[in-house]
Amino acid sequence: MTKTVLRVLGGEAVWPPPVWLMRQAGRYLPEYRAMRAQAGDFLKLCLTPELAAEITLQPLRRFGMDAAILFSDLPIVSLGLGQNLRYAEGEGPVLPPIRTEADLDALSLDKVAATVAPVWETVRRIAADIGDATLIGFSGAPFTVACYMVEGHGSRDFASARLMAYREPALFARLIDLIVAGNLIYLRGQADAGAEVLMLFDSWAGMLPPNEFRRWVIEPTARIVAALHATHPHIPIIGFPRLAGAMLGDYALNARVQGVAIDTSMKPESAADMVRPHIALQGNLDPLALVAGGEPMHTSARRILDALRGRPHIFNLGHGVVPQTPPENVGALVEQIRAA
């Protein structure tokens, strides 16, 4: 029998809906914290297959979700392109910023495959041990990866990246093109290794006005989706244009994804109105409702279930699990969805 996540991404309304959570593997789990203390460096965790595979599978063993998402991070492609990447404790990714033609000229596709090969091995290990759950591979979408590459670190507004897109659109377009090509190498390798679904995270898409959103979010995503489906037509793709707002329907239609993740700010009924009924919606419980647990969590989850019943839906959060989340709340949420 086809796995429930794949059925939903094929356009079927399944009840109760399948459930998994963004960042379901990570800092809120004591077993993850033990492995992180042993490994030390976050990038080492991402690029050591036996560790990354174990971390990916930890929440499945605890909670029995319907899917596992590869344990990795959004800017891994930038490392493959030749940009140095490190993680500062408490700060996230840190990279030497790309600001000039010369900076961009120093990057290439030559070493992408060799750099991300450990991630592909991680996928193979997970695929051999995942059982009935669906294995989701992923990467950062081009605009979001470009934000990190140009800014050099996380930011509240990624002003340097956005200004490059306005002032030097040809240079920014070259960077986007390079990330698209790198993502295709990376994601095709994940699919070949056993990923059954691929997801593109555009975490910073919502900072752009409509015309820029179409140019730097929708168009590059559509190119990736079309190219992936040309070589791997059976692999469904989920897009997450975080804080897309009124652009969500445009994204779903023109990026040609099979599923759209909706963020916490989006009213589920509005998303259902904007997105064509054969395209799955994924989301969108507030991660802090999960932290609160109890009746606030259950009431919020019921509203989402009621709003999206009758259409293809994967229950999830509107953003990732936060570190202070009590693991028992995750278990209670999964039980609630199962019993809906």
Buried (B, 14 or more C-beta within 10 A) or exposed (E): EEBBBBBBBBBBBBEBBBBBBBBBBBBBBEBBEEBBEEBEEBBEBBBBBEBBBBBBBBBBEBBBBBBBBBBBBBBBBBBBBBBEBEBEEEEBBBBEBBBEEEBBEEBEBEEBBEBBBBBBBBBBBBBEBBEEBBBBBBBBBBBBBBBBBBBBEBBEEBEBBBEBBEEBBEBBBBBBEBBBBBBBBBBBBBBEBBBBBBBBBBBBBBBBEEEBBBBBBBBBBBBBBEBBBEEBEEBBBBBBBBBBBEBBBBBBBBBBBBBBBBBBBBEBEBBBEBBEEEBBBBBBBBBBBBBBBEEBBBEBBEBBBEBBEEBBBBBBBBBBBBEEBEBEBBBBBBEBBEEB
